[in-house]
């Protein structure tokens, strides 16, 4: 084959294909089935990531995977198994147990390594889903159904998930922290050998960026409200910084309502009045917490996609875990994974294809003929994928 022929047959996109752990393989197979029926012009590059590689290599994100990702357009990810440090060390191969290896979540690593600063998590109720808001309908004063349509913007590289932790607390770190007089009591109270410390490190740049992403999305999609989720009355410095950045950004969007709520209070208000909220923005941990609440309102994690977005790269993943007990059984709901694929298509600017996919998902949900166990049905992961693929490609 001539060089010109090789160039002519190259795929438009190279997608890093990362099933990860457990049911990640099942839902990624469902995604591939649908993407192939949509005829996405892509080459799928297999990439090894997850618990298996931690156990046998001491690295859940091998260097070869990082190298492969740098040569792709974006990444699609299935699910990850993460365990506490003590359990992680116990499951290492015998020859690796005394090497001082420390487990770190590979998806968190990817977010930081590729500066995927924005985590976007849409949560939308689709008509006919028996799990919407625990099966209850939400209506307006006229008695009309009101859909839930929330999008969480979560800062993805800073905050409590930055990975700066200590146990036991080193003397130099303690000494440095004693610039704050509140710290001095801890040594006498507990002893440094008994103290674990996790940090919440936030920058003005990171806070400003995630707030801007939220407002820009609201402006682009015609949404009229952006709500900051924080706890500045207790976390005065970090929460205060986020609050100031939010208010500064909001000044540039006078047509969009900007308000804020404490993380604890909004968990009650969103449960009581979920239809009132549209775009929500938060730092890393609070964004993680509230996005699971949003998912619960629209049917659970089986309907919760997410996008990890950077300036030049993105990784797309459903928010559910690896569910090891269901691995290989093709039992779990693939809709979160397929909605994640829809987010990837949006990012690739394959808008028509993305619209067809979401319409097909909505149609299958509304018909209620093909449902996985969580929705009260008996269909398999691939049964649902095939039904969606049929509508998306017709």
C-alpha positions as CSV (number, residue, x, y, z in Angstrom):
1,X,0.0,0.0,0.0
2,X,1.3,3.4,-0.9
3,X,1.8,6.0,1.8
4,X,-1.0,8.2,0.4
5,X,-3.3,5.2,0.8
6,X,-2.3,4.7,4.4
7,X,-3.0,8.3,5.2
8,X,-6.4,8.1,3.4
9,X,-7.5,5.2,5.6
10,X,-6.4,6.7,9.0
11,X,-9.3,7.1,11.4
12,X,-10.4,10.6,12.3
13,X,-10.0,10.0,16.0
14,X,-7.7,7.9,18.2
15,X,-9.5,7.0,21.4
16,X,-7.7,5.5,24.4
17,X,-9.8,2.5,25.4
18,X,-9.6,1.9,29.1
19,X,-12.1,-0.7,30.5
20,X,-10.4,-0.6,33.9
21,X,-11.8,-3.0,36.5
22,X,-14.9,-5.2,37.1
23,X,-18.0,-4.2,35.2
24,X,-16.0,-1.5,33.4
25,X,-15.3,-4.3,30.8
26,X,-19.0,-5.0,30.5
27,X,-20.2,-1.4,30.0
28,X,-17.3,-0.6,27.6
29,X,-18.3,-3.5,25.5
30,X,-21.8,-2.0,25.4
31,X,-20.3,1.4,24.4
32,X,-18.3,-0.1,21.6
33,X,-21.4,-1.9,20.2
34,X,-23.2,1.4,20.1
35,X,-20.3,3.5,18.7
36,X,-19.7,1.0,16.0
37,X,-23.4,1.2,15.0
38,X,-23.1,4.9,14.9
39,X,-20.2,4.5,12.6
40,X,-17.9,6.8,14.6
41,X,-14.7,7.1,12.6
42,X,-12.3,6.1,15.3
43,X,-9.4,3.9,16.1
44,X,-9.7,2.4,19.6
45,X,-6.3,2.1,21.3
46,X,-6.3,-0.5,24.2
47,X,-4.7,0.9,27.4
48,X,-4.0,-1.0,30.6
49,X,-5.2,0.6,33.8
50,X,-6.6,-0.5,37.1
51,X,-6.3,-2.8,40.1
52,X,-4.9,-5.7,38.3
53,X,-1.8,-3.7,37.3
54,X,-1.4,-2.4,40.9
55,X,-1.4,-5.9,42.2
56,X,1.1,-7.4,39.7
57,X,3.2,-4.3,38.9
58,X,2.8,-1.9,41.8
59,X,1.4,0.7,39.4
60,X,-2.3,1.1,38.5
61,X,-1.4,3.6,35.8
62,X,1.6,2.1,34.0
63,X,4.0,4.3,32.1
64,X,3.1,2.6,28.8
65,X,-0.5,3.7,29.3
66,X,0.5,7.3,29.9
67,X,2.6,7.3,26.8
68,X,-0.3,5.8,24.7
69,X,-2.7,8.4,26.0
70,X,-0.4,11.2,24.9
71,X,-0.8,10.0,21.3
72,X,-4.7,9.9,21.4
73,X,-7.5,12.4,20.8
74,X,-9.2,11.6,24.1
75,X,-9.9,8.7,26.5
76,X,-12.9,6.6,27.3
77,X,-12.8,4.8,30.7
78,X,-15.0,2.1,32.3
79,X,-14.6,1.8,36.0
80,X,-12.0,1.6,38.7
81,X,-11.5,-0.4,41.9
82,X,-9.8,1.5,44.7
83,X,-9.2,0.3,48.2
84,X,-7.7,1.7,51.4
85,X,-3.9,1.8,51.6
86,X,-3.6,-1.2,54.0
87,X,-5.7,-3.4,51.8
88,X,-3.9,-2.2,48.7
89,X,-0.5,-3.2,50.1
90,X,-1.9,-6.6,51.2
91,X,-2.9,-7.4,47.6
92,X,0.4,-6.7,46.0
93,X,2.4,-9.5,44.5
94,X,4.7,-11.0,47.2
95,X,7.8,-9.7,45.5
96,X,6.5,-6.1,45.7
97,X,5.3,-6.0,49.3
98,X,8.4,-4.6,50.8
99,X,9.2,-2.1,48.1
100,X,7.5,0.9,49.9
101,X,4.9,1.2,47.1
102,X,1.9,3.5,47.8
103,X,-1.4,3.1,46.0
104,X,-2.9,6.2,44.3
105,X,-6.1,6.2,42.3
106,X,-5.2,6.1,38.6
107,X,-8.2,8.2,37.5
108,X,-7.1,10.8,40.0
109,X,-3.6,10.5,38.6
110,X,-4.9,11.0,35.1
111,X,-6.8,14.1,36.1
112,X,-3.7,15.7,37.6
113,X,-1.2,14.5,35.0
114,X,-3.2,15.8,32.0
115,X,-4.6,18.8,34.0
116,X,-8.2,17.8,33.4
117,X,-9.3,20.6,35.6
118,X,-13.0,20.5,35.0
119,X,-15.3,17.5,35.9
120,X,-18.7,17.9,34.3
121,X,-21.5,15.7,35.6
122,X,-24.9,16.1,34.0
123,X,-27.9,14.5,35.8
124,X,-31.1,14.4,33.9
125,X,-34.4,12.7,34.4
126,X,-35.8,10.9,31.4
127,X,-39.5,10.3,31.1
128,X,-40.5,6.8,31.8
129,X,-37.6,6.0,34.2
130,X,-39.2,4.3,37.2
131,X,-36.3,5.4,39.3
132,X,-36.6,9.1,38.8
133,X,-36.7,10.9,42.2
134,X,-37.5,7.5,43.9
135,X,-40.3,7.0,41.4
136,X,-42.1,10.2,42.4
137,X,-43.3,12.8,39.9
138,X,-42.4,16.5,40.4
139,X,-45.0,18.9,39.1
140,X,-45.4,22.6,38.8
141,X,-48.4,24.5,40.2
142,X,-50.3,23.7,36.9
143,X,-49.8,20.0,37.5
144,X,-47.3,19.6,34.6
145,X,-44.3,17.3,35.1
146,X,-41.1,19.2,35.8
147,X,-37.9,17.4,34.7
148,X,-34.7,17.4,36.7
149,X,-31.9,18.7,34.6
150,X,-28.8,19.5,36.7
151,X,-25.1,19.8,35.7
152,X,-22.4,19.7,38.3
153,X,-19.1,21.4,37.6
154,X,-16.5,20.0,40.0
155,X,-12.9,21.3,40.3
156,X,-10.9,18.2,39.4
157,X,-7.3,18.7,40.4
158,X,-7.2,20.5,43.7
159,X,-8.9,20.4,47.1
160,X,-9.1,17.4,49.3
161,X,-8.2,15.0,46.5
162,X,-4.8,16.6,45.8
163,X,-3.1,13.7,47.5
164,X,-1.1,15.7,50.0
165,X,-1.5,13.6,53.2
166,X,0.6,12.4,56.1
167,X,0.5,9.6,58.7
168,X,2.1,9.8,61.1
169,X,2.5,13.6,61.0
170,X,6.2,14.4,60.4
171,X,7.8,16.8,62.9
172,X,8.9,19.4,60.2
173,X,5.3,19.5,58.9
174,X,4.0,20.0,62.4
175,X,6.5,22.7,63.1
176,X,5.6,24.6,60.0
177,X,1.9,24.4,60.7
178,X,2.5,25.8,64.2
179,X,2.6,29.2,62.6
180,X,-1.1,28.8,63.3
181,X,-1.5,28.7,67.1
182,X,-4.5,26.3,66.8
183,X,-2.1,23.6,65.7
184,X,0.0,23.5,68.8
185,X,-2.5,21.6,70.9
186,X,-2.3,18.5,68.8
187,X,1.1,17.3,69.7
188,X,0.4,17.2,73.4
189,X,-3.2,16.0,72.9
190,X,-2.5,13.0,70.7
191,X,1.2,12.7,69.8
192,X,2.5,13.1,66.3
193,X,2.6,9.4,65.8
194,X,-1.2,9.2,66.2
195,X,-2.1,12.1,63.9
196,X,-3.2,11.7,60.2
197,X,-3.4,14.9,58.2
198,X,-5.2,15.5,54.9
199,X,-4.9,18.9,53.2
200,X,-7.4,20.9,51.2
201,X,-5.2,23.0,48.9
202,X,-7.0,25.4,46.6
203,X,-5.7,28.1,44.3
204,X,-7.3,31.3,43.1
205,X,-6.6,30.2,39.6
206,X,-8.3,26.8,40.1
207,X,-11.3,28.3,41.8
208,X,-11.7,31.0,39.2
209,X,-11.4,28.5,36.4
210,X,-14.1,26.1,37.6
211,X,-16.5,29.0,38.3
212,X,-15.9,30.4,34.8
213,X,-16.5,27.0,33.2
214,X,-19.9,26.8,35.0
215,X,-21.0,30.3,34.0
216,X,-19.8,29.8,30.4
217,X,-21.8,26.6,30.2
218,X,-24.9,28.3,31.6
219,X,-24.6,31.1,29.1
220,X,-24.0,28.7,26.1
221,X,-27.0,26.5,27.0
222,X,-29.4,29.2,28.1
223,X,-29.5,28.3,31.7
224,X,-30.4,31.0,34.2
225,X,-28.9,29.9,37.5
226,X,-25.5,28.9,38.8
227,X,-25.2,27.8,42.5
228,X,-21.9,27.6,44.4
229,X,-21.7,24.7,46.9
230,X,-19.2,25.4,49.8
231,X,-18.8,25.6,53.5
232,X,-17.1,29.0,54.1
233,X,-18.6,29.5,57.6
234,X,-16.3,26.7,58.8
235,X,-13.6,26.3,56.1
236,X,-13.0,30.0,56.2
237,X,-9.8,30.3,54.1
238,X,-10.4,27.8,51.4
239,X,-14.1,28.2,51.3
240,X,-13.7,32.0,51.5
241,X,-11.4,32.0,48.6
242,X,-13.8,30.0,46.5
243,X,-16.7,32.3,47.5
244,X,-14.7,35.4,46.5
245,X,-13.7,33.9,43.1
246,X,-17.3,32.9,42.4
247,X,-18.6,36.4,43.1
248,X,-15.9,38.0,41.0
249,X,-16.7,35.7,38.0
250,X,-20.5,36.2,38.5
251,X,-20.1,39.9,37.8
252,X,-19.3,39.1,34.2
253,X,-22.7,37.3,33.8
254,X,-25.3,39.7,35.0
255,X,-28.2,37.8,33.2
256,X,-27.5,34.7,35.2
257,X,-28.7,34.3,38.8
258,X,-25.7,33.5,41.1
259,X,-26.3,32.1,44.5
260,X,-24.6,29.9,47.0
261,X,-25.4,27.2,49.6
262,X,-23.5,25.2,52.3
263,X,-22.8,21.6,51.3
264,X,-25.0,20.2,54.1
265,X,-27.9,22.5,53.5
266,X,-28.0,22.0,49.7
267,X,-28.2,18.2,50.2
268,X,-31.6,18.8,51.9
269,X,-32.8,21.5,49.5
270,X,-31.9,19.5,46.4
271,X,-33.7,16.5,47.8
272,X,-36.8,18.7,48.6
273,X,-36.8,20.9,45.5
274,X,-34.5,19.3,42.8
275,X,-36.2,21.1,40.0
276,X,-35.0,24.5,41.3
277,X,-31.4,23.8,40.5
278,X,-29.6,23.9,37.2
279,X,-25.8,24.5,37.2
280,X,-23.9,23.7,40.4
281,X,-20.2,24.4,41.0
282,X,-18.0,23.1,43.7
283,X,-14.5,22.2,44.8
284,X,-13.3,18.6,44.3
285,X,-14.8,16.7,47.3
286,X,-18.0,18.7,47.6
287,X,-18.5,18.2,43.9
288,X,-18.0,14.5,44.2
289,X,-20.6,14.3,47.1
290,X,-23.3,16.4,45.5
291,X,-23.1,14.8,42.1
292,X,-23.9,11.4,43.7
293,X,-27.0,13.1,45.2
294,X,-27.9,14.4,41.8
295,X,-27.5,10.9,40.4
296,X,-29.8,9.5,43.0
297,X,-32.6,12.0,42.0
298,X,-32.6,10.8,38.4
299,X,-32.3,7.0,38.9
300,X,-28.9,6.3,40.5
301,X,-25.4,5.9,39.3
302,X,-26.6,3.8,36.3
303,X,-27.7,7.1,34.8
304,X,-24.7,9.3,35.8
305,X,-22.1,10.2,33.1
306,X,-19.1,12.5,33.5
307,X,-16.4,14.2,31.5
308,X,-12.9,15.1,32.8
309,X,-12.0,18.1,30.6
310,X,-8.7,19.9,30.1
311,X,-7.6,22.5,27.7
312,X,-6.3,20.0,25.1
313,X,-7.4,16.6,26.3
314,X,-10.4,14.8,27.9
315,X,-11.2,11.5,29.6
316,X,-14.8,10.4,29.8
317,X,-16.1,8.0,32.4
318,X,-19.4,6.9,34.1
319,X,-19.4,7.8,37.8
320,X,-20.3,4.3,39.0
321,X,-17.7,1.9,40.5
322,X,-16.4,-1.4,39.3
323,X,-19.0,-3.6,41.2
324,X,-16.7,-6.7,41.3
325,X,-19.5,-9.0,42.3
326,X,-21.3,-8.4,38.9
327,X,-18.2,-8.4,36.7
328,X,-18.6,-10.4,33.6
329,X,-22.3,-11.1,34.2
330,X,-23.5,-8.4,31.9
331,X,-26.1,-7.4,34.5
332,X,-25.4,-3.8,35.2
333,X,-27.1,-0.8,33.6
334,X,-25.0,0.6,30.6
335,X,-26.9,3.8,30.3
336,X,-24.4,5.9,32.3
337,X,-21.6,4.6,30.0
338,X,-23.7,5.4,26.9
339,X,-24.5,8.9,28.2
340,X,-20.7,9.2,28.8
341,X,-20.1,8.3,25.2
342,X,-22.6,11.0,24.3
343,X,-20.5,13.6,26.2
344,X,-17.5,12.4,24.3
345,X,-19.3,12.8,21.0
346,X,-20.2,16.4,22.1
347,X,-16.6,17.1,22.9
348,X,-15.5,15.8,19.5
349,X,-18.1,18.1,17.9
350,X,-20.0,15.1,16.5
351,X,-23.2,16.9,17.5
352,X,-25.6,15.1,15.2
353,X,-24.3,11.7,16.3
354,X,-24.5,12.8,20.0
355,X,-28.1,13.9,19.5
356,X,-29.1,10.6,17.9
357,X,-27.5,8.7,20.7
358,X,-29.3,10.6,23.5
359,X,-32.6,10.4,21.6
360,X,-32.2,6.6,21.4
361,X,-31.4,6.3,25.1
362,X,-34.5,8.4,26.0
363,X,-36.7,6.3,23.7
364,X,-35.6,3.0,25.2
365,X,-36.1,4.4,28.7
366,X,-39.6,5.7,27.8
367,X,-40.7,2.5,26.1
368,X,-39.7,0.4,29.2
369,X,-39.5,-2.8,27.2
370,X,-35.7,-3.4,27.7
371,X,-34.6,-2.8,31.3
372,X,-31.8,-4.0,33.5
373,X,-32.4,-5.4,37.0
374,X,-32.1,-2.0,38.7
375,X,-35.1,-0.7,36.7
376,X,-37.1,-3.8,37.5
377,X,-36.3,-5.6,34.3
378,X,-34.4,-8.8,33.2
379,X,-32.5,-7.5,30.2
380,X,-28.7,-7.8,30.1
381,X,-26.2,-5.0,29.7
382,X,-25.8,-5.8,26.0
383,X,-29.6,-6.2,25.4
384,X,-30.0,-2.6,26.4
385,X,-27.0,-1.5,24.3
386,X,-28.4,-3.3,21.3
387,X,-31.8,-1.7,21.7
388,X,-30.2,1.8,21.9
389,X,-27.9,1.1,19.0
390,X,-30.9,0.0,16.8
391,X,-32.7,3.3,17.4
392,X,-29.5,5.4,17.2
393,X,-28.5,4.0,13.8
394,X,-31.9,4.0,12.2
